[in-house]
């Protein structure tokens, strides 16, 4: 019997709220459709400029997270899609947190390994502005005595980034992905 009362109360509530939700949604769409073509273009350009400023501030703060979406063994390896959300490279407060797949070897078959480590002190971060965005480069020792070179090519307009990791004994590995804020 209690279930019947609960179902009846839900039906009454939905009957009352349904038309109000539709009315509010219609008003929101009506406001956007009343804008002229030029106003919509202006609002779109303003949002793009705000996003560019956001990416620029992330890079200049040296506190950002790279979220890879593809990985490729250079010079001509196949591209592999990455769907694991835990694969990231985080540059934050002078440290680097790396958790990404990496391919080792000069010739096929390459071996897959997972780089999963934190480097507490990275002092040699170099940031250069380019025509399309930024170039961020630093070197650090992860596991071995040799140094890995990390080079980010960041496009400010769309937030896309390319990371190339080089090691003296292996072919470079390149990742494409996006930048996000470190929370």
Secondary structure, 3 states (H helix, E strand, C coil): CHHHHHHHHHHHHHHHHHHHHHHHHHHHHHHHHCCCHHHHHHHHHHHHHHHHHHHHHHHHHCCEEEEEEEEEECCCCCEEECCCCCCEEEEECCEEEEEEEEEECCCCCCEEEEEEEEECCCCCCEEEECCCEEEEEEEECCCCCCCEEEEEEEECCCCEEEEEEEECCEEEEEEEEEEEECC
